[in-house]
Amino acid sequence: MSIKQPFTDLQIRKSGGGFYEGHSVEIALLSKLIMVALVLWALVWPANANGILGSLNWRLLEDFNAFYIIIVGFFSFFLLVIALLPQTGKRIMGPAGEKPEFSTFSWFSMMFGAGLGVGLMVFATAEPLGLWGSNPEVLAGAVTPNTEEGVQAGYRYTFLHYGFHAWSIYVVTGLSLAYYAYTRGMPLTIRTALTPLFGPLMNGFLGHVVDVLGVVATILGVSVTIGFGVSQFIDGLYAITSMQWLMDLNGETPAPGTVGLIVGLVVIMGLSVVSAVSGVGKGVKYLSNLNLVLSIILLLTFVIFGSFLFAMTTYASSLADYLFHYVSLSFGAFGPQSAEAFAASLPAEAAPFAEALRGGATNAWGSFAGFKSGLEGEAAALSEDVLVAAYAAGEPGRQFGWQAGWTTFYWAWWIAFSPFVGLFLARISKGRSVREFIIGCVFAPALVCFAWMTILGGTAIDLELSGAAEGAIIGASNTAKLFVTLEQMLSGGFLSVITVMCVVLILTFLVTSADSGILVMNTIMSGGEQHTGIKHRIVWGVILTLVIGTLLIAGKTNGGADPMEALKSAMIIGALPFTMVMGLMCVALAKALYRDGLRAKAAASTAPAE
């Protein structure tokens, strides 16, 4: 039986001359129009932008939180099935007989470089410590926060956010792009991944929309990464120099001020543009090598001077716990708790005070003590047993708020980052089998992330458990926790040297992330070309700087405590359409693998016998 050949005639119209020579004018202009509109809005009406982005973000979380959770769980199991099935797992991404472009060692090394980035520098200590004090088990009253018994639950969700689920998001995009590029000779760009479903429609406006969604998601994902990194960079400079003008000293703990953030952003993005202009062969390659060396030195510092035995014990037990709860973590989604549902769950004595009780009882970031102290009037006079029952009635609301604020934020971040990381993984994986790609790109980097989180974060937790830190690490801002942990471990000149090294490492990670993001955006706009014009790299570097800068300023408007709020809201909003694109990618890839299997069988049955 003859099987219809797949559609491969993907044609992306490009300009033949002028400023946009070699680029799709439609993709470039639409992407820039969206970004420029966002910049102008945040610059001219920062309070309005911050408020509307926050409101829209919360509304989307109320409606789509379960969608984000379940589809990411689906991604991880979808890839597992493809890897395990013999007919799909053994498929080679390339022509028959194609050998891997890179050795296995080099391939793993480059993946590790992709996994150890700004997010791990910021959250290696902040994530385990934050989840040690607040996680669904704590909200349910099953464990006490910041105690030895709470460590396992904290790491269960740390591994969730940085483990197999996270890398599955990247691999869905990366595998889709790599499969079509290397087995069908198609352009390495986002719209290619949907050709099995939409065929020639991807040559027109629909294809432009898909690519623009990829560009917008990449910009916002990279922006959040750089925003966090710039904040930690300024914290590091303050730890070294004590320059107070960099910081906002009005809060309980010092935090990077607006002036410091903007100065740091301009420095980092200036270096990023220089690196991007120099190209992958020079800038990114040299910075990646430096990143790897400095990362190893930092990790060895924690191995030698930190709590290595505690970290390794935690690694083993937490990995087993993560795997044991894998299914429930994948699909356990929460929805918002309505006022009616909360009131219906209250004991009769508390029912008249439902409105006064609801805010504190459903606050995911509060506690029972805070709930009680926040009550006034007759509600405050309710008995202890009634208040305990009222607080328990708000648990579904607390679970939803926590999941939306932690897990869904991460899923949106990784989804927004997936065009960037996915394209990188696709570029280095020619000649690999589908099974190799999935196992290598999901499991290997995740295990490295687990080690990083347990060695650095475990040391911080152990210092707090032993009483040596006396709450100093817990009390520090998220971006300062790494430096405070180092201060508790080390002293004297060696502390100064390691702190300076960390600042340099953060700087190089930031520059690498930014210039790689710039190159990926230009790759998409040039229809998959890996070599793009210098002027376009400069333009997108400037646009990226303006997006981050204006949204950071908007986040601080009207006394906002977190300058990252506007950036995070914009990213979650921008990631939602691309999440839907990724769902279609899975359907398209399943269809392509199945149809290619039929074609291979048909070809084998008609081949002449030797």
N, C-alpha and C positions, 0 to 999 in steps of 0.2 A: 504494500500500500504506500502510495506516495504521500509524503508529509510536506505541507506548504513550508517554504523556506521563511526564516524570520525576517522581519523588516530591519534592514541595516542602513538604508539610504538616508541617514540623518544629515540634513543640510541646515547649517546655521548661517544665515546671511550675515556677511561681515562687510564693513566699509572697505572700499578699495583704495582709499587715500585720505588725506587730511588728518586731523587730530585723532580720529577714531580708526585709523587704518589697522586692519586685522582684528578689530573688535566688533561685537554686535552693538550697533548704535541703540537699538531698542532696549536691550538689557542694561547697558551702561546708563542711559538717560533715565530710565524708570527707577533704577536702584538709587541713582544720585538724587533724583527728585524726592524720593521717600526720605532719604537721609537728611537732605538739606531742609526739608519741611520740619523734620523732627528737631534739628539743630535750631532753626529760627524760632520754633515754638518754645523750646526750653530756654532760649536766650532772651526773647522778648517778654514772655509770660512764664517765668520759672515756677511761680507758685501754682498757676493754673495747670501747667504741665505735670508738676509733681502730684497735685491732687487728682487730676483726671486719670493719669497713668495708674496711681494707686487704687482708685475706685474701680477702674476697668479691670485691673489685675485681680482684685478680690472677687469681682463678679465672675470672671472667667474661672477662677479657682473653685468657686461655688458650683459652677456648672460643669467643669471639665476636670476636676481633681481625679475622679474615678477613672476617666478616660486616660489621663497621663499614666496613672499607676498600672492599669490593666494592660495598656498597649506595650509598656516597657517589659512587663512580665511576659507578654506574648512574644516580643522580640527574642528574649533569651531562650524560650522553649522552641521557637521556630528555628533558630540557628542550631540548637541541639539536635533536633530531628534531622535537619539537612546534613549535619556532620555524621550522624549515626547511620543514615540510610546508605547502603553500599553504592547504589547507582548515582547518587548525587554527591556523596562525600569524596569519591575518587576522581571526580571530574577535574581535569587540569585547566587552569586559567591561562590558556594560550593554545597555539597550534599543536597538533599531535607531535609528541616527542620534545616539546619545549622544556628546557631545563630552567631551574630558578635563576633569576638574574643575580641574586646575592647569595652568599653562603649563609647557612643557618645561623652561625654566630653573628654575622653582620646584621642579618634580618632581626634577630632578637635584640641586638644592641640598639638598633634604630627605634624599635618599638618601645624599649625601656626609656629612650630619650623622649619619646612622645608622651609616655605615661608620667614621667617625673617632671612636672612643670610647676607653674605658679600656684595652681590649686593645692598641690601637695606641700609647697613651702608655707602657704598661709594656713592650711587646715591640718597639717600633720600633728600639731599639738591642739589646735582649736577644736577640731572635729571630735576626737575622742573625749576631751575634757567637757565639751558642750553636751555631748550625748550621754556622758557619765552622769550628768546632773539632770538631764531632761530627755526622756524617751518614752515610748508607749507603755513600757512596763512600770516606769515611775508614775505616769499619769493614771495607771490602773491601780496603783497602790501595791503592786506585787513586790517591788524592791524599793529600798530607801536610796535617794540620790546621794552621790559623792561618798559612797561607802564601798568596802571591798566586795560586798555581794552585788553591787550595781555595775561592776566592771564588765561582766560578760554581756549584760543587756546593752550597755553602751557600745561595746565593740560589735555586737550583732548588727546594729544599724550603721555603724561606721563602715563595716565591710559591705553592707548593702549599698551604701552610697558610692563607694569607690571600688566595687568588686565586679563580679561577672555581669550584673545587670548594666552597669555603666559602660563596660567595654562592648557589651552586646549592641548598645545603641550605636557606637562608632562602627561596629562591624557590619551592621545592616546596610549602612550607607556605603562603606568601603567595599564590601563583597559585591553589592549591586554594580558599582562603578567598575570594579576590576573585572568582573565576569564578562560584561559586555565589551569592555575595552580590549581584553586580551583573547577572548574566544570569537568575537565578531568583528574586531577591528574598528570599533566605534569610538567617537570622541570621549575623553575622560571628563565628562561634565554631567551635571545633575539630571538634565532632561533625558539623557540616555537611559537611565534606570527605569523609565516609564514607557519606553517604546514597545515592550511586549503587550501592553494594554491599549495604548493609544496610537501606535504606528505613525503614519504620516502627519497626524495632528501635532506631533512634537516638533515638526518643522516650522510651525507657525506661532501664533500668539500664545497658545496654551503652553508651548515649550518655553517661550520667553517668561511667562508667569512662573513656571516651575524654577527656572534658573534664578529669577529675581528673588523668589522666596529663599533659595539657598544662599544668595548673597546677603540678604537682610538678616537671616538667621546667623550667618557667620559673623557679620559686623557686630551684632548685639551679643553673641556669645563671647567673642574676643574682647569686646568692651567690658563685660563683667569681669573677665579674667584679669584684664589690665587694671581695672578699677580696684580690685582687691590687692593686686600686686603693688600698685603705686602706694596704697595705704600702708602696706607692710614695709615698703622701701623707705617711706618717710619715718615710720617707727624705728627702723634700723639706723637711719641717719641721726635721729634724735638720741638713740642709745649711744652712738659714737661721739656726737658733737655737743649734745645738750642744747642745741639751738632752739630756743623757745618759740621763735617766730614761725617755726614749721608746724607748731601744735596748737590745738585748742585745749586750753588748760582750765576751762570753766566747769567741766563735768567732774564726776567722781574719779575718773581715771583720765590721764592725758590721751588725747586722740588726735590724729592728723587734722590740721585746720584746712580751710579752703585754700588759702595762699600756698601752704605746703603741698597740697594735692596737685594744684595747677602747675606749680614749679616742677614737681617731680614728673608730672605727665608730659610737660613740654620737653624735658631732658630725655626721657625714655623714648618718646615718639620721634624726637629728632634723631636719636641714635638708630631707631628702628628703620626710619626712612633711608638713612645712609646704608644700613645693612641690606635692606631690600633692593636698593639701587645696585649694590655690588653683586647681587644675585645669589642663588642657592650655592653655587660652586665655591663661593668665597665666604660671604657673610654668615649664612645659616650654618654651613659646615663647620667653620672655625668656632662659632659660638656654641654649637652643639657639643663639640669636643671639650671645650672649656667647661660647659655645664656638667658633663659626665664626670670629669676629674674632680671638680669642686663638690659635686653630690656625694661621691665616694668618700672624700675627706670628711664631710659633715656626718655622713652615716657612721664612719669609723670613730669619730669623736664621741657619738652617742653610744656606740658599742663598747668603747673602752671606759668612758667616764660615766655613762648612764646606767640604767637598770636593765642590762641585757638579759639576765636570767628571767626576770619578771616579764620582759617583753616576749621572749620566746615561749614561755609557758602560756602567756595570754594569746599569742599567735595560734598555737595548736588548739587550745580549748575554744577560742572564738571562731576559728575556721570550721570546726566540727559543729558548733552551735549555729552558725550561719547556714551551713548546708542542711542541717536538720530542719530549720524553719524556712527553707528556700521557697517552697510553694506558697505558704501563707504570706511571706514577704512580697512575693511576686504579684499576688492578686487580692491581698487584703486591703481594699479601698474603703475610705470613709467619705460620707457625704455630710453637708452642714446639718446641724441640729436646729430645727425650727423652734420658735418660741412656744408653739402649741405642744410640740413633742416634749420639750423640757418641762412645761407646766404639768403635763399629764404624768410625768415621772416623779413629781414631787410628793412628799407626804402631805396629808390633809392640812396639818398645821402650817406648812410653808406655802401652800397654794396661793393665799392672798398676796404674798410678797414675791411672786414669780418674777416680775419685772426687775425688782431690786436685786434678786439673787442671781439672775441669769448671767450678767456680765462677768462676775467673778468666778462663777462655777464653770463657765465654758472657756475661761482664759487659759490657753495652753501653756503660757509662760509664767503663770502664777503658781500659787501653792494654797493648801488649805488654810495655813496661817494667814496668808495675804487675803484670802477670800473672807475670813472672819473679820480681820482688822478693817476691811474696806466697807463693811456694812454700817448702816446708820439707822437710828430710830427704832421702830418696833422689830424690824428684821434682825437687828443686832441683838435683840433680847430673846430670840428663839433659843431653845435648849441645845446643848451640845449634840445630842443624838439627832435632832431634827436638822441641824446644820451639816452634820456628817452625811445624812441621807440626801440633803439638797445638793451638796457638793458631788456626791456620787451620781446624782441625776444628770449632772452636766458633763459626765465623762465622754459620751459620744461627741459632744461639741469640742471638748479639749483634744480628743484624738484627731478629729478632722483638722482643727487649727494647727496642730503639731505636724501632721502629715503634709498639709498644704505648705507650711512654712519651711519644712526641712526636705522631705523626700521629693515632693513635686517640684520644688525649686531646683533641686539637683537634676531631676530628669529633664526639666526644661533647659537647664544650662548645658547638659551633655548633648541634648538634641540640637540646640543652637550651635554647639561646637562640632557636631558630627560631619558637616560638609568639609570642614578644615581637617580634622583627624582622619575622616574616611578617605578623602583624596590622598592624604599622605600614606595611609596604609595600602591603598590601591597601587600607588606608584611603586612601592618597594616589594610588591608581592607577585609580580609576573612569573609564571612558571610553577607556582605553588598549586597544590590541589585545594579544592574547596574545604576539605576536612582539615588540612594543614593550616589554612588561613583562619578558620574559625577557632581551632584549638590554640594556635599560636597567638592570635590577636585578641582572644578573650581571656584565656587562662593565664598565660605567661605574664602579661603586664599587670593583671589583677593581683597575682601573687606578690609581685614586687611592691605594688601599692600597699598590700596588707603588711608587708615587712616594714615599709617606711612608716606607716601609721602606728604599728605596735612598738617599734624601736624608739621613735621620737615621742609619740603620744604616751606610750607606756611609761617612759621615764618621767614625764610630767605628772602622770597619775600617781606613780610610786612616790615621787617627792611630796605630793600632797597627802597620800595615805600615811606616810611615815611621820608627817608633821614637820618635815624639814622646810617645806616651802611656806607653811603657815598661811595658806590661802592666797599667796601673792600671784600664783599662776592663774588660779581660777578668777581672781579679781581683775586681771589685765584684760585689755581689749583683745579681740580675736587675732588681729594682725600683730599684736605685741607679745602674744603668749610664747612664741618661739624664743624671743630674746630674753624674756623673763626666765624661761626654763634654763637657758644657757647661763644666766647669772646665778641660778641656784646650783648649777653643776660645777662651774669653773670660776676662776678668779685670776686677778693679776693680768699680766701681759698676754697670756694665752687666751683669756676671755676676749680681750680686745682684738686679737688676731682673728679668732673664729667669728666674732661679730662682724668685723670688716669683711671677712670672706663670705658670710651669709648675705650681706648687703650686695656684694658683687654678684653672688649667685642669683639673687632675686633680680638684679638688674639684667643679667644675661638671659635669664628665663623670660623676663618681660620683653626684651628686645627680640628674642627668638620667636616668641608667640606672636608679637605684633607684625614682624616682617614676614613671617610665614603666612599669617592671615591676609596680609596685603597681596602676597603672591597668589594665594588661593582665589581671592576675589577676582584678580585679573585673569586667572586661568579659566574661571567660569565665564567671564565676559568675553574671552577670546575664543570660546567654543572648544576648550580643552587644550589649547596651546600652553606649553610649559615655559616658553620664553616670550615675555611680553615687554612692551616698551617702558623705558625708564620714567617717562613723564606721567604715565598712568599710575605707576607705583607711588610717585610723589603726591599726585592728586588724592589717591585713596588714603595715603598716610595722613594728609591734612584733614580729610573728611573724618577719618577715624578719631583723630585727636579732638576735633570739634564735637563729635558725638559724645565722647567720654567726658570732655570738659564741661559742656553745657548741662549734661544730665547730672554730673557730680554737683554742680552749682545749684541746680534745681532741687536736688535731694537735701541740700542744706538750707533751702529757703524756709522762711517762717519758723526758724529755730529747729529744723529737722535734726534729730539726733544722729541719723545714719545717712551719710551722703550717698551711700550705695542704693538707697531705696528706689529712686527714680530709674536708675540703670537696671536694677533687678526686675522692676515692674515691666519696663519696656522689653526686656529679654524674654520674660515668660509669655507676654502677649505675642511677640514676634516668633517665638518657637512653636506656637500652637498650629499655624498653618503648615509648617514644615513637618510637624508630627504626623499630620494627615498624609503628607507626601510620602513619609517613610512607611506608613501603613500600606499605601499603594505599592511601594517598592517591594515589600514582602510578597504581595499577591503577584506582582509582575515577575519576580525572581522564581517563585514556585512554578508559575506557568512556563517560564523559559527553561528551567531545569527539566521539567516534565516533557516538554515538547522536544528538547534537544535529546533527551533519552530515547524518545520514539524515533527520531531521525537517525540516531546512532544504530538502533536495532534494525531499521529499514535498510540502512546502508550495508550493515553486516550481512543481512539475509540476501541481498542482491549481489554481493561481491563474488567474483568468479573463484571457484575452488582452485587451489594450487596443486 
